[in-house]
Amino acid sequence: MEQKFCQSCGMPLTEEILGTNADGSKNEEYCIYCYKDGAFTGNFTMEEMAEFCSQFVDEFNKNSGQNLSKEEYKKMLLQYYPNLKRWQLPAENLPHATSPIKQQLIDEVNALGVKDMPQIDNLFVLQGSFINMEYQHNGNHVKFFDDNANYWGNQVEKQGVEGRCYGIACDERFIFVSEYGKDGTDAEIVVLKRRG
């Protein structure tokens, strides 16, 4: 059987991760992370999509036997993406992240002053199921996000600490920062702040 790839992010498509059309039926062209209920889940430009996907370079290297850096992988994605259907659409039909709240949230996250967290300059639209890992909270394992909701988020490497990342997720109501290891291990909450 011919291997199909998501026509938005380029990941291999399997039955379990097919996106959904407005009527709930499976979409054969896009993955569920990019396309849900008949619409793109994230307002990405092609550059932003490559930037976001490049953080999964370790996964790509593991599956392909290559040893690319994040920048090399991003460059490769930017050469590959123009062949995908989403990025061949006319520019005026492409969704762009232009929500006014986006810059506000970036400023508020940077103002938190989290130790060893670099300043962020972008947030991406992420589906809850994509970021909904378990956190230790008061002795319990808890999940904070709605799998079906969209959040503004990003992942950045912790400065000076190999293999640790900060995950950022926010919406109109709150800002959430967590720290975790490779593949989301040892996730802990750093900041959970109600907005306004």
Summary of the structure (lengths in Angstrom):
residues: 196
radius of gyration: 17.1
end to end distance: 52.5
largest distance: 52.5
contacts: 515
relative contact order: 0.12
helix: 32%
strand: 27%
